[in-house]
Structure formats: structure tokens, C-alpha cells
């Protein structure tokens, strides 16, 4: 048997070498088909995610303006109120009496004024013929005093009527009232510290978002360099506490003019419509604010990896020689499921989307135009209507850090 193997040795070695070499020859002869995306710069919205907290558009603690005992509670907690709707009725007996007294004072002053007017007119007419100049001046002074007395009486009556009106406590704003903090029979005093109830307006509603001042400086540099084109108006979208995306969008009301010394952030207030009252004051939210647009490449995250040494993003493109070439670049931001890239890539380059697990620099490839479909899979654009998606990670998978 040994003699047989020795006799066949040279041919066996040659056959073995041929079998080992055949996959390499086959690979060189037939390039790997890969889906590619032709890179082109486009206007990419520049947005940032910020923490925020809802703040009432209007909120007032209702307090009495006069002293009195609560006789009635005239509203239903939680039921919307309009401006001027009654909330509480206080005992008004003392204020009704005060109005009556002041009305009597006004009537007395009104009755006295014509008498003083007639006396002055008579003294003025008969001055020098039975009335001295001093008597005329005295009559004039009495007339002026009577007019002042009438004005004072009318002012006192007006204030007494105003105090009487304050015994019915009205809602100063439209909104939703809380449960009353007082009961019928409670004595309340003018300007007391504790509110009788609170009325909150929920539509619209404010959301205060906090932006680090350092990031604002970066955005300003991008704008000054021309890399970022700012929007004329800043709009924002919200993510609620349960992860739901809020349907309405908000507009910037005003940014703060100061930086918080404790957090290093600048507060920006946005106004949102809140007709369904889904957002309540005090809620913690996350907002996405779109500052502007920048010309950049959108590189799908699934087509990249992160270099463990340098931290740079890497991907494969089809080189001029038809072979895969590795490129490195950095990302300015993330937009949806893609990296926003401004440097390291060139217009018209063909980015390889699949076959990345076995891909290596120098691999011969055949580019097939493709796209990433709504399921995050690579779809051959030249295929039939059903497409030929290649299995892979979803497009929204995070890049490796």
C-alpha cells in the first residue's frame, strides 16, 4: 500500500493544490454581487433632542378681594370655565348696607348742590346791592364745597358697589378649576395667602426645553461658517412620557437671555396646541427642535461600523478598479436611520450596503443599484416589483460604538 501512495504522490499533491486553489480562482473569476447606494449631497434637516417640561399657558390662584363668609360654591371642579364665570358667593350683607349708606350720602349731596348754586347765583347778581364781595366769595366757596361733597359721595358709592361685586368671586381666566380649598361657612379675608381654588388654562400650553450653552456655540459656529442654514422659525415636536409622538408641533416663543449657573443650560419656551388636554403642566417631555438644514451625505447606519481604535465610522465603497475599498469618516449628527456626513466621502461614490460580514478591502465586487426598504432590508432596484431584499439588520439598528 505504501508503494502505491509513493507512486501516486506527485499527482496527488498536484490534485490537492488544484482543489485548494479552485475557490480563489472562482472568486477572482466571478465578483461578488453587492447592493450599492450612490452618494449625493442633499439638504438634511439639523435637529437636536432636548429635555423639556410642560408649563401652564395661564394659571391663577383665586383669592378673595374682600372679607366674608363663603355662602356658595358656584362651579364644578374639572368643568371648563370662561372668563367671568362665578366661582364663589360670599355673604354680602355688610356690603349691601354700605352701598345703601353711600347712596343716601349721594342723594343728600345732590339735594344740597342746587341750594348752594342758587345762593351763589343770587349773591353774584346782587353784589354791591346788598351783598358784599366777601359774601359773594363765601357763597362761591360753599358751592365748590357742595360739588366736592357730591363727587366724594359718588366715589364712595362707586367703591362700595365694587366691593359688593367682589363678594361674587369670578374666574379671571378661561381654564379648568381645581377642587375648592374652602367649604361653605369658611371665613376668608382679602389678600389671604392661601388660594380658594386654582384655575389653569391648558390650551395652548408652554413647554420649556433646556439646551446646553456649549452646543449653542457649536451651532452658531456652523451658521457663521455657512455649513448650517438656519430656519426663519424654530419648530419642535414632542415625545410624551409614554413614548408616544405628539401630533402637534410647537413654535418658539422666546429663548432665555441667561444661562443657568447650576446646569449650564439655556431655556427655550415653545408653544403647543393642546386641545385634547393630553399635555398637563409639570409633565416631563422630550422635544426635537429643527434648527436648520445642512448639505451632507446620508449614510445608512447598517452600512457602517465603528473603528474600535480610532472611534471613526468605516464603510466600504466600490473603487475605480471594481474592488471594495474601506473609507473612514466622522458624523455630524444622526437623521432618522442615517449618519449625517460632511467630510470623508465624495459625490457619486457607490456605498456598499450588504455582504458586509464577509467584505474585505480588495474584494472584487459587482455593483447592483439598491435601496433600504421600509423593513430595513436591502432591496435590489433592478429586480422585479417584489424586490429581492437581502436579509440583514433593520435600518434603524444602531451603529456599533
C-alpha positions in Angstrom: 0.0 0.0 0.0 2.8 2.4 0.9 4.4 1.8 -2.5 1.1 2.7 -4.2 0.9 6.1 -2.4 4.6 6.7 -3.2 3.9 6.0 -6.8 0.9 8.4 -6.9 2.5 11.0 -4.7 3.3 13.7 -7.2 -0.1 13.5 -8.9 -1.9 13.5 -5.6 0.0 16.6 -4.4 -0.9 18.4 -7.7 -4.5 17.5 -7.4 -4.7 18.7 -3.8 -3.1 22.0 -4.8 -5.6 22.4 -7.6 -8.6 21.8 -5.3 -7.3 24.3 -2.8 -6.7 26.9 -5.4 -10.1 26.5 -7.2 -12.2 28.7 -4.8 -9.7 31.5 -5.2 -9.8 31.2 -9.0 -13.6 31.1 -8.9 -13.7 34.2 -6.7 -11.4 36.1 -9.0 -13.3 35.0 -12.0 -16.8 35.9 -10.6 -17.0 39.2 -8.5 -19.4 39.3 -5.5 -22.7 41.0 -6.3 -23.5 43.7 -3.8 -26.2 46.3 -3.4 -24.9 49.8 -3.6 -26.2 53.3 -2.9 -24.9 56.2 -5.0 -24.0 59.0 -2.6 -25.2 62.5 -3.3 -25.3 65.5 -1.0 -28.7 66.8 0.0 -30.3 69.3 2.3 -30.5 67.4 5.6 -32.6 68.9 8.5 -30.5 69.6 11.5 -32.3 68.8 14.7 -31.4 68.1 18.3 -33.3 66.3 21.1 -33.8 68.3 24.3 -35.4 67.5 27.7 -38.4 69.7 28.5 -41.2 70.3 31.0 -44.7 71.5 30.4 -45.7 74.8 31.9 -49.3 76.2 32.0 -50.1 78.9 29.5 -52.0 80.7 32.2 -52.6 79.7 35.8 -54.0 81.7 38.7 -54.7 81.0 42.3 -58.1 82.6 43.1 -58.1 84.7 46.3 -60.8 86.9 47.8 -60.6 90.7 47.5 -63.0 91.4 50.4 -63.6 89.7 53.7 -66.6 87.4 54.1 -68.1 84.0 54.8 -68.4 81.6 51.9 -72.1 81.1 51.2 -72.0 79.1 48.0 -69.6 77.3 45.7 -70.8 78.1 42.2 -68.7 75.9 40.0 -68.0 72.2 39.2 -64.3 71.1 39.6 -62.9 70.0 36.3 -65.6 71.6 34.2 -64.1 74.3 31.8 -64.7 77.9 32.7 -64.9 81.1 30.6 -63.6 84.4 31.8 -66.1 85.9 34.3 -67.8 82.6 35.3 -68.8 82.7 39.0 -66.8 80.6 41.4 -67.8 81.5 45.0 -70.5 83.6 46.6 -69.6 85.4 49.9 -72.0 86.9 52.5 -72.7 90.4 51.1 -75.0 91.9 53.9 -72.4 94.3 55.1 -71.6 95.5 51.6 -75.2 95.9 50.7 -75.6 98.2 53.7 -72.6 100.1 52.8 -73.9 100.7 49.3 -77.3 101.9 50.7 -75.5 104.3 53.1 -73.4 105.8 50.3 -76.4 106.1 48.1 -78.0 108.2 50.8 -74.9 110.4 51.0 -75.1 110.9 47.3 -78.7 111.9 47.5 -78.1 114.4 50.2 -75.2 115.9 48.3 -77.3 116.1 45.2 -80.0 117.9 47.1 -77.7 120.4 48.7 -75.9 121.3 45.5 -78.8 123.3 43.9 -79.3 125.3 47.1 -75.6 126.3 47.1 -75.8 127.1 43.4 -78.9 129.3 43.9 -77.3 131.1 46.8 -74.1 131.8 44.8 -76.1 133.0 41.7 -78.1 135.4 43.9 -75.1 136.8 45.7 -73.3 137.3 42.4 -76.3 139.1 40.9 -76.7 141.4 43.9 -73.1 142.1 44.5 -72.8 145.7 45.6 -76.5 146.0 46.1 -77.0 144.1 49.4 -74.1 141.6 49.1 -70.6 142.4 49.8 -67.7 141.0 47.8 -66.9 138.8 50.8 -70.4 137.3 50.9 -70.2 136.5 47.2 -66.8 134.8 47.7 -68.3 132.8 50.7 -71.2 131.7 48.6 -68.8 130.6 45.8 -66.8 128.6 48.4 -70.0 126.9 49.7 -70.9 126.0 46.1 -67.4 124.5 45.4 -67.6 122.5 48.7 -71.0 121.2 47.8 -69.7 120.0 44.4 -66.7 118.3 46.1 -69.0 116.7 48.6 -71.1 115.2 45.8 -68.1 114.0 43.9 -66.8 112.3 47.1 -70.1 110.7 47.8 -70.3 109.4 44.3 -66.8 108.0 44.5 -67.6 106.3 47.8 -70.7 104.8 46.3 -68.8 103.5 43.3 -66.2 101.8 45.6 -69.0 100.3 47.8 -70.7 98.9 44.7 -67.3 97.5 43.5 -66.8 95.8 46.9 -70.3 94.4 46.7 -69.5 92.9 43.3 -66.3 91.3 44.7 -68.5 89.2 47.0 -69.2 87.1 43.9 -65.8 85.8 43.0 -65.3 85.3 39.3 -62.8 83.4 37.2 -60.2 85.8 35.8 -59.2 83.4 33.0 -60.6 80.6 31.0 -59.5 77.2 32.1 -60.0 74.2 34.3 -60.7 74.8 38.0 -59.3 72.6 40.8 -61.3 71.3 43.7 -62.2 74.1 46.1 -59.8 74.6 49.1 -62.6 76.1 51.2 -66.0 75.0 52.3 -69.3 76.8 52.7 -69.2 78.6 56.1 -65.4 79.3 55.9 -64.3 82.9 56.7 -62.0 84.3 54.0 -60.1 87.6 54.1 -58.9 90.0 51.5 -55.5 89.1 50.1 -55.0 85.9 52.1 -52.0 83.7 51.4 -53.9 80.5 50.5 -55.9 80.3 47.3 -59.6 79.3 47.4 -59.0 77.3 44.2 -56.7 77.3 41.1 -57.8 77.8 37.5 -55.4 76.5 34.8 -55.6 77.2 31.1 -54.4 74.1 29.2 -54.8 75.2 25.5 -52.4 76.3 24.3 -49.6 75.1 26.6 -45.9 76.0 27.0 -43.0 73.6 27.0 -39.7 74.8 28.4 -36.7 72.9 26.7 -33.2 73.1 28.0 -30.3 73.4 25.6 -26.6 73.3 26.8 -25.0 76.6 26.1 -21.9 74.9 24.7 -24.0 73.3 22.0 -25.5 76.6 21.1 -22.0 77.9 20.5 -21.3 75.0 18.1 -24.5 75.7 16.2 -23.5 79.4 16.0 -20.1 78.4 14.5 -21.8 76.2 11.9 -24.1 79.1 10.9 -21.3 81.6 10.7 -19.2 79.1 8.6 -22.1 78.6 6.2 -22.3 74.9 7.0 -25.8 75.3 8.5 -28.6 77.3 7.0 -30.9 78.3 9.9 -34.6 78.2 9.7 -36.5 81.5 9.9 -38.8 80.0 12.6 -37.9 77.3 15.0 -40.4 74.4 15.4 -40.4 71.5 17.7 -42.1 68.1 18.1 -42.6 66.2 21.3 -42.3 62.7 22.7 -44.6 62.1 25.6 -43.8 60.3 28.8 -45.1 57.0 27.5 -43.0 57.2 24.3 -45.9 58.4 22.1 -45.1 61.1 19.5 -47.3 64.1 20.0 -49.3 65.0 16.9 -49.0 68.8 17.2 -45.9 70.9 16.5 -44.8 73.9 18.6 -43.3 77.3 17.7 -40.6 79.1 19.6 -42.0 81.8 21.9 -38.7 83.1 23.3 -35.3 81.9 24.4 -33.9 82.8 27.8 -31.4 85.6 27.8 -29.3 83.9 30.6 -27.5 80.6 31.2 -28.4 78.6 34.3 -25.4 78.7 36.7 -26.4 75.3 38.1 -27.0 73.3 34.9 -25.2 75.4 32.2 -28.3 75.3 30.0 -30.4 77.9 28.2 -34.2 77.6 28.5 -36.2 77.9 25.3 -40.0 78.2 25.6 -42.2 76.7 22.9 -46.0 77.0 22.5 -48.1 73.9 21.5 -51.7 73.5 20.8 -53.3 71.2 23.4 -57.0 71.0 22.5 -57.3 67.4 23.8 -55.5 68.4 27.1 -53.1 65.5 26.7 -50.2 67.6 27.9 -50.5 68.7 31.5 -48.4 71.3 33.4 -45.5 69.6 35.1 -45.1 66.8 32.7 -41.5 65.8 31.7 -41.2 65.5 27.9 -38.6 65.2 25.2 -38.6 67.6 22.3 -36.9 67.6 18.9 -36.0 71.1 17.7 -35.2 71.6 14.0 -32.6 74.5 13.7 -32.0 74.4 10.0 -30.5 72.4 7.1 -27.0 71.4 6.0 -25.7 70.0 2.8 -24.4 66.5 3.7 -24.4 62.8 2.8 -26.9 60.4 4.4 -25.1 57.2 5.2 -27.4 54.3 6.4 -26.2 53.2 9.8 -26.5 49.5 8.8 -23.8 50.0 6.2 -21.2 51.3 8.7 -19.1 50.0 11.6 -17.1 52.0 14.2 -13.3 51.5 14.4 -12.5 50.2 17.9 -9.2 52.1 18.0 -9.9 55.5 16.5 -13.7 55.6 17.0 -14.2 56.7 13.4 -17.0 55.3 11.3 -16.0 53.0 8.5 -17.7 51.7 5.4 -16.9 50.1 2.1 -17.3 51.7 -1.3 -16.7 50.4 -4.8 -13.3 51.6 -6.1 -12.4 52.6 -9.6 -10.8 49.2 -10.1 -14.1 47.4 -9.3 -12.9 46.3 -5.9 -14.1 47.1 -2.4 -12.3 49.9 -0.6 -12.6 50.9 3.0 -13.2 54.6 3.9 -13.3 56.3 7.2 -15.3 59.4 8.2 -17.0 61.2 11.1 -20.6 62.0 11.6 -22.0 65.4 12.4 -25.4 64.1 13.6 -28.0 61.4 13.1 -31.0 61.9 10.9 -33.6 59.1 11.2 -31.6 55.9 10.4 -28.6 57.5 8.8 -25.4 59.3 9.7 -25.1 62.9 8.6 -21.6 63.1 7.0 -19.9 66.2 5.6 -16.3 65.0 5.1 -14.6 61.8 4.1 -16.9 60.8 1.3 -17.3 62.1 -2.3 -20.2 62.8 -4.6 -21.1 59.8 -6.8 -19.3 57.2 -4.7 -21.1 53.8 -4.5 -21.6 52.8 -0.9 -21.8 49.0 -0.4 -25.0 48.1 1.6 -24.8 44.4 2.0 -22.4 41.4 2.2 -20.5 43.3 4.9 -19.9 40.3 7.2 -17.5 38.8 4.6 -16.4 42.0 3.0 -12.7 43.0 2.9 -10.7 45.6 1.2 -9.7 44.4 -2.3 -12.6 42.1 -2.8 -13.9 42.2 -6.4 -17.5 43.3 -6.4 -20.3 43.8 -8.9 -22.4 46.9 -8.0 -26.2 46.5 -8.2 -28.2 49.6 -7.5 -30.2 49.1 -4.3 -32.1 50.9 -1.6 -33.1 50.1 2.0 -36.8 49.4 2.2 -39.2 50.3 5.0 -38.4 47.0 6.7 -34.7 47.9 6.9 -33.6 45.4 4.2 -31.6 45.9 1.1 -33.8 45.9 -2.0 -32.4 45.4 -5.5 -33.8 48.2 -7.6 -33.2 46.2 -10.8 -35.3 43.2 -9.5 -39.0 42.6 -10.1 -41.7 44.5 -8.4 -41.5 42.3 -5.3 -37.9 43.2 -5.0 -35.1 41.0 -3.8 -34.4 42.0 -0.3 -31.3 40.6 1.3 -31.7 39.6 5.0 -29.9 41.8 7.3 -30.2 44.1 10.3 -33.0 46.6 10.3 -32.2 50.0 9.0 -32.9 51.5 12.4 -30.3 49.3 14.1 -27.7 51.5 16.0 -24.2 51.7 14.7 -21.6 50.0 16.8 -19.8 52.2 19.3 
